[in-house]
Amino acid sequence: MSIALPWSEFKAYVAQVGPGRGRVARPAQCIFCDGERIWFNGWRRVLVTLLVEGQPQRLTDWLPLQRVRCAQPPCGRSWTLRPPWLYPHRTLEPDLAEGAALAYLVDPQATYRSVAQRFGCSWVTVWLWIGWLATLVTPAAVLARVARLMPHGAVPGLLPRAVAAAARAHSRRRADTVRRAAQVLVALAMLHRAQPEPPMDPSPLRWFLTAEFLAFRRVARLTQPGFSPAFDTARRHRSR
């Protein structure tokens, strides 16, 4: 979530609204069916980015947002009441995703919630990042690139076969996903080290995503596996 609000006003909102403090006004109508019976339905906590003196600052304090639910059958739908100065805006910082994924994958004691608290995101986000990494690219394809640059640098045996996090998975399918995510990160690290000139970006994942966009105009989306089709820049220029 991003907000454009002075720091003092943000602190005042947090002091007045939240569990055990106070509620915002109950809506008069449902936004889905125009029903006039609305119930409070708990809270949603989000992390926000605040503009402080014109510079974005990621806060570590959670912002509570009131949830409400339509009491009119058969609607029963719920939604979040957001202040007018706050708007939803999701961002994916590859170095953050990379660090959170590694922390979860290699630490036998790590949980999605503990990693989320450490990296300042939600546990669902960590869960999504793991699945996204597993489908981003195949380790074999990355190792093939490594072999073209450094024939002796592509070592399949270095790809992890056993990952501590896989043992914590609740299904075989998720265990395979976790293992594949770890293999992708290791393969990208090999590709990063195999470059003739050391990349200026220390994050193998961020460097790889940037290179894919600059070279092939391909974008990796968190909600879709793999990369999007390349942008047709030639057609765009012809249409002008």
Protein Blocks (a to p, Z undefined) as FASTA:
>chain_A
ZZdddfklmmmmmmmgcghiaccdddfbdfklopabdcdebjadddddddeehiacddfb
dcdddddddfbdfklpacddddfkbccdddddfklmmmmmmmmmmmmkbcfklmmmmnop
afklmmmmmmmmmmmpcfklmmmmmmmmmmmlpcfklpcfbdfklmmpcbfklmmmmmmm
mmmmmmmmmmmmmpmbacfblblklmmmmmmmmmnopacdfkbghjdddddfklmmmmZZ
